[in-house]
Each structure stands twice: as structure tokens, then as C-alpha cells.
Amino acid sequence: MIQQRQSIVHLLLGMALLVGFAAAPANALDSSDRCNPSKHGAKGDGVAKDTAAIQGAIDACEAQGGGTVRLIAGTYLSAPIVLKSNIALQLDKGATLLGSPDHADYPPMTMFHLPDLQPLVSATNATNVSITGEGVIDGNGESWWLMARSIRDAGVLGMGHPRPKLIIFDHCKHVRVEGVTIQNSPMWQLVPYYSDDVIIRNIKVLAPAHSPNTDAIDPFSSSHVVIDHVTADVGDDDVAIKSGPINSPGPDDPSRDITITDCTFLHGHGLSIGSEIAGGAQNIRAERIHFEGTDNGIRVKANRDRGSDVGHLVFRDIDMKDVKNALIISEYYPKVLPPDGEAAQPITRLTPRFHDITLENVTATGSTTAGAIVGLPESPVTGVVLRNVKIGAQHGLTIGYADVSGEKVVIEATEGQAITKGPGANVSLR
């Protein structure tokens, strides 16, 4: 009797399941498939555009509260995609997200208060968003570089010839980029813009030496940023900390509380703070950085049309090999030194004010110039401290309108003076 009742129960359960399956739409995705681009039609063959499939997976994943959108091995040709809160974009080893070569696929938009084009990957006002894995995000930028090189000043923001950036986090919180290779952006490659709590770790950022404006990582008016174990080999700044455009009407938020540790910078323009720094920059620490073959090592740069308060900067345990200009702290960018007979000008909102800059345990060999520390007559650089600094170069270090002190400082120049003091130089080194 008991066995007969159990059989009836099993039969009724089976019928209920069959009815349930019959009632479900044939194309419905279960929760495990909603975040899967392949289930949305992604082919990963490098020929068909997978934009709609990838975006469909992101949107469906967000609708269920978040999750991981995973690209398995393959080449996913795509126009711009938009990440959302609680979404992790994971690129497996062998997976490449390849930017569409069709310039028309990048629609016009306003970015950083200027006319621009939509980046390949972006997130706006998102929280808990990440890009991870062992795969590649490739901006396919060669055609854009050809265009830029054919037009004078095409690389200057706002000149009417925009190129898309590769990855932008715009007003985001709790961002992580880890493990991936980012390369060949039409312009800047990875930009946290007005974002907070950003971790960038164990990635490579690559572009050919001839690629214009392919900055590797540009924290822009962002805070609590960690850049750790990054290899950058690009056509412009390896890292450039920014906070406001040229001639900015304001207001501009500063970039602050940024650490850069255990990185290797190969070809590129080095580690820069500026030049677009109209919001200022504070509490920047760079430690254990190896430069090899970069155009510049450490640069802090601005001018009267793009500066603000920049201070409490620490560069420690830095080694440079065959870097053209080891150290540049200049308020005359794009020039380094002031013109002859430079006179003080009125101080404005955009006057750069560089102060409290420490360099400790810094070694450079094979440089063309040791560099320069040069402020404005109306706004000298103050509080520069050098400790255990040794630079070997063809030409020495120039100091003007700056207060520089320190100990165990050795500047070796094969031509000319080791240290040249210009107007306004207050130097105390031993």
C-alpha cells in the first residue's frame, strides 16, 4: 500500500515538472546562462561583431543583481560596451576583446566636459565593477594613430579631432582591474575619472612607441587609487595623474591618496603628475619603480593655464636605466626652463603651486640630462627634499625659483656643471 502511494506521488510530481517545462518559453535563459555572452549569441570568431551579445549578457546579469560576464578563449570583435554595478567582466586566457575598426561605431559624446567619442569599455556611476582575468582588451588603434599623426595638434584635447579612449570608469566606486593585458588604445588606455577606491594590479598596458597619446593609466580627479605591479610600455605617459583640463573654468576635484608600487615602466614618457592638473594633486606616493628606456623618469609638470596646489609627493626606492631626463619638476610645461628675463605674473586660480616633494633612494644611470627643478617667479617650488639621490647623466641638474635641500646627493655630469643654479634658486645639498 505504501509503495503504491509513493508511485502515485512520483507520477504526480513528474507530471507537474512536465507542465512547468511546457509552460516555460523555449528561449528562456536560466540564471546561470544570463551572464554568458555565448548564450546571447557571441561567436568569438573575430569576424562577427559581438557587441549586442556581450551587452545583452551584461544587462541581463545586472537585472539579476550582478555577477560575472565571462569571455572564454576567442576574439570578440566589438563596438563600445557599457559595464554596470556589481558586474565583473572576466577575460579568460586566450580571450581578446577587440575594438571595432569602424570609426562610425564610436558615437559622439561629451566626456571630461569636451566633445569626445564613446570608449570601447566604460562604466558610469557604477559601484563594485571589475575587469579581471588573463585575457586582452585591444583597442585596435592603428587607424586612429594614422589619423592623429596626419593632423597638427590632433593629440590636444578639444582640438576637434577626438579619438576614443579604451577603458573609462566615470564617477565609479570600488573598481578593480587585475590580471589582464590592455593594449593599442586609439588614445588614453585606462582612466579612472572622478572615481574612488580603485585597484589596478598585475596588469600590462602596451602600445607601440609611435602611437600618439597612448597613456597607460591616467587617474583623473580620483582618490584612493592603488597602481601595483604594473608593466607599462606605451607611446606616452606610463602613468599621468591629472585633475583638470587646460584653461579650466572650474571647479575641479583633486587627485589624491594615490600609491604606485612595484611597477616597471619601459618605453613611454615616464611617471607624471600633470600637466592638466587644474584641480591639484595631494598625497601621492611612488615606491619601487623601475624605469628602463623611458623618455622621462619622474615628472611633475604644469603651466600657468593648467595648474593648482600640488604637494605631499613621495618618490622612494626608484631606479632608472637609460632614461633621457631623470627628474623634471617644472611649472613651464611643455617647456622645462623659463625664457630669458622671465618676469612674475599675477597669480590666478590656475597658477601652479608645487610644494613638499621628497625623493629618497633614487638612482639613475645613462641619462641624457639629470633634469630640472624650476618654478615660476610668482610661485616658486618649495620644500623639495633629496635624500640618497645619485644621477649619472651627460648634462646636469638645473634649479631655478625653487627651494631644494638634502643629503647624500650626487649628480655626475660628463658635460658642463653638475648643478646649475638659475634665478631664485635656494639650494642646500650635501
N, C-alpha and C positions, 0 to 999 in steps of 0.2 A: 504493500500500500504506500509506504514512504517513497520507494523507488518510483512508483507511478506518479506521485505528486511532484517529485523532483524533475521528472521528464517533462511534465506539463509546464512547470516553471521555466525550464530551459527553452522549451519551444516558444513560449510567450516572449521571453527576452530576445530570442533570435528574431522573431517577427518584428519586434519593436525597433531593433537595430536596422533591419532591412528597410523599414518605413522611414527611419531617420535618414539613412543614406539616400533613399529615393527622393526625399524632400529637399536635400541639400543641392544647391546649384552645382552643375557639373564643373564650372571653372573656379569654384571657391578654393582659396588657399588656407591651409591650416596655419596655426600660429608659428610653426617652425619654418614655414615657407615664405611668410610675408616679408621677411628681411633679406630674402635670397634673390639677387638680381637675375640669376638664371631662370628662376620660376616666373619672373616677369618678362622673360624673353631675351635677356642678354646673351649674345653669342660669343663674345670674346675672341673674334677671329681677326681683328684689326682692320676689317673692311666695312662691315655694317656698323652704323652708329648706334651705340648702346645707351645713349643719353636717357631716353624715355624709360628704359628698363631699370637703369640704376636709380633714376629719380623716383620711379614708382616704388622701388624697394625701400628707399629712404622714407618716402611719405607714408607707406603702409606700416613701416616699422615704428615711425613716430606715433601713428594712430593707435598702436597697441601699447604705447607707453615707453618705447625706446628699445634698443637692442643693437646687435652687431650686423652691419651690412658688409658681407664678405665677398671679395672678388677672388675667386680661385685662379690658378695659373691660366694665362691667356692675355691677349692685348685688347683692351676695351676702348675703342675709339669713341670720343665723347665731346659734345659741346658742354657749356657750363652746367654744373650741378650744384645744388644747394643743400648743405647739411643742416640738421635741426637739433634741438635739445635732446640729450640722452641718446645720441646716435654715435656709435663707433664705426668708422669706416676702416675695415681691415683689408689689407692687400697681402695675399699670400705670396710666398716666394714664387717667382715666375709670373706674377700678375703685374701688368702695366696699364695704368690709366693714361691714355694718350690723348692729348688735346687735338681737337679737330683742326685740320689745316685750312679750313674755310673761314676766312676773316669775317664773313657775314654771320657766322654762328655766335659771335660775341656781341650781344646787343649793347647799344649805348646806355650809360647810366651815369649818375653823379656819384663820385667817390672822393672822399677827402675834400669835399666842397668844390670839386673840379670836374669838368667833363671827362669821362673815362669809359672803359668797356668792362663788361662783366668778367670777373676772373673765372678760371676753369673750375676751381673749388672754392666755395665761400660758405660762411655761416654768419648770420646777423642776429644779434640779441639772443644768442643761444647759450645754454648752460649745460655743462657736462658733455662736451663734444670732443671727439678724438679721431686721430688718423694714426693707425699703427700697422705693424706687420713687417715683412721683409721684401715687399714689392716696390714698385716705382711709380711715381707720378711725373709724367714727362709733358712739358708744355709745348713741344713741337715748334720751337720758336724761330727757326732759321729764317722763314719768310718775313717775319716781323723784324728781325735784325737787319735784313737787307733793306727793308723799307726805312728803318731808322737811320742807317748809315747813308742813305741817299738824300736825306733831308737835313739841312743845317738846324741844329738845336732841337732835333726831334726828341732828344732824351730829357729835355727840360719840362717839368710838369706844367701843364696849362698852355703849351705851345700849339695846340690844335692837332696834334698827331698822336693820340693815345694808343698805347699798347696794353693788352690785358696783363694783369699780374697772374700769378699761378694759384696761390692759396691766400685767402684773406679771412681772418677772424675779426669781425667788426662788432664792437661792443659785446663781446662774449665773456663768460666767466667759466673758470675751471676747464681749461683747454689742455689737451695733451697731444703731442706729436712725437712718435717714438718708433725707431727701427727702420723707417722707410728711407728710400732714396728719392730726392726731389731734384729735378733737373730741367734744363733747357726752357726756362720760362721766357716768354716774349719780353718781360721786364722784371720787376722785383719778384722774388720767388716765394717767400713766406713772410707774411706781415700780420702780426697781432696789432690791431688798430683799436685804441681805446678799450683794451681788454685787460682783465685782471686774473691772476693766478694761472699763468701759462707755463707749461713744462715742455721743453723741446730737448729731447735726449736721444743719443745714439743714432743720429741720422747723418746722411751725406747730402750735401747740396752742391750740384755740379752744373757747370756751363763752360763752353769754350772761352778762351781768353779774348777772342774777338767779339764776344756777344755784349752789346752795349746795355748798361744799366741793369744787369742781372744780379743785383744784390742778393746775397744768400738769405739773410734774416734781418728784418727791419722792424724791431719793436717801435711802435709809433704811439706816443701818448699812452703807454701801457705801464702797468705796475705789477710787481711780484712776478717777475719773469725769470725763469731758470733756463739757461742755454748750456747744456752739459754734454761732453763727449760728442762734439760735432766736428765733422771734417767738411771744410768748405773750399772749393776750387772753382772760382767763378770769374766773370768778366768785370765785376765792380766790387763794392764793399763786401767783405766776408760777413761782417756784422755792421749795421749802421743804426744807431739809436736816434730816433727822430721825435719831434713833438709839435711841429707847426710849419706850414709852408712859407715860402718866400713872400715878403710883404703881407703877412697875415694880418687881417683886421682884428683877430682875436675874438673871444678868448680861446686859449689853447691850454689843454691839460698837459702837465709834465709827464715825462717818462721817469720812473723812479723804482728803486728797490729791485735792481736787475743784477743777477750774477751770471758770469760767463766763466766756466771752469773746464779744464782738461780738454781743450779744443786744439785742432790742427788746422791752420789756415795756409793754403798753398797759393796758387795764383789768385790774384784779386787785389783790392785796394786796402785790405787790412781791417783792423778793428777801429771803427769810427763812432764818435759821438757828434752828431751833426751831419751835414751842415744845416738842414732845415730843423731848427731847434727853438722855434718861437715860443714854445711852452716851457722850455727849460728841461733840465735833467738832473736828478739828485740820487745819491746813494747807489752808485754803480761800482761793482767790484768784478775785476777780471783776474783770474789766477790760473797758473799752469797752462799758459798758452804757448804753442809752438808755431812760429811763423817761418815759412821757407819759400823764398822766391816771390813774396808779395811785393806790390809796388810801395806799400807803406806798412809800417808796423802799427803803432798806436797813434791815432789822430783825434784831436778834439778841435772842431772847426766850426766857424760861423762867420757872419759878417754883420754889418750894421742893418741889413734888411731882413735878418732871419734869426736873431739871437735872443737870449733871455738869461735867466740865472742857471748856471751850470756848475755844480760843485759836489764835494764829497765823493771824489772818484779815487779808486784804489786799483793800481795795476801791480800785481805781485807775482814773482816767480815766472818771468817771461823770458823766453829765449828766441832769438831771431837769427836766421842764416840767409845771407844774400838778399836782404830786404833793401830796396833802394833808399827809402827815407825811414829811419828807425823811429823817430819821435817828432810829431808835429802837433804843437798846441798853438793855434793861430786864429785870430779874430779878423783875418783878411781873406777868407776863402772866397773864390777859388785860388787866389794868390796865397803865398805863405808870408812874404815880407812886405812891409809897408812901402809906399813910394817915398822917394827922397823929399824931405821937407814936409812930411805929413803933419797936419795940424789937428788939434782936438776939434770935435764936432759936438753939437748939442746931444745930450742923452735922451733917447726915446724909449718907448716900450720895447723896441726890437734891438736895443743895444746889447750886445753880448757881455755877460759878466762871469768870467771864469775864475774859480777860486777853490782852494783846498783840494789839491790834486797831488797824490802820492804815488811815486814809482819806487818799487823796492825789489831787489834781486832781479835786475833786468840786464840781460847780456845780448849784445848784437855784434855779429861779425860779418865782414864782407859788404857793408853798406856803402852806398854812394855818398849819402850825407848822414851825419848824426841827427840833423834835424833843426828844429827851431821852436822856441817858446816866445811868442810875440803877441802882445796885447795892443789895444788901442790907446792913444794918448789920453782919451777921456775915460777909459775903462781898462786899466792895466790888469794883467793876470796876477792874482795874489795867492800866496800860500802854496806854491809848488815846492814839494819836498822830494829830493832824490836820495835814496839810500842804497848803497851797494849796486851802483849802476856802472856798467862798463860797455862802451860802444866803440867799435873799431870801424872807421869809415874813411873814404877818400877826402871828404870835406867835413869840417867840424860842426859844432852846435852854435846857433845864433840866438841871442837873447836880447829882447827889447821890450820896454814897457811891461816889465814882469819882475816879481819878487821870487827869487829862486834860492833855496838853501839846501844843504845836505851834507852827507859824509860818504867817504869811500866812493867817490865819483871819479871815473877815469874815462876821458874822451881822447881817443887816439886818432889823429888825422894825418894822412900821408901827404896832404897838400894844405898849406895855409895854417891858420891858428886853430887850436883845438876848440877854444871858446871865443866867439866874437861878441863883444858887448856893444849893443846899439843904444840909442837914446832911451832913457827911462829904465835901464837895466839895473836892478839891485840884486847882486849875486854874492852868496856866501857859501862856497863849496870847499870841502877839504877831503 
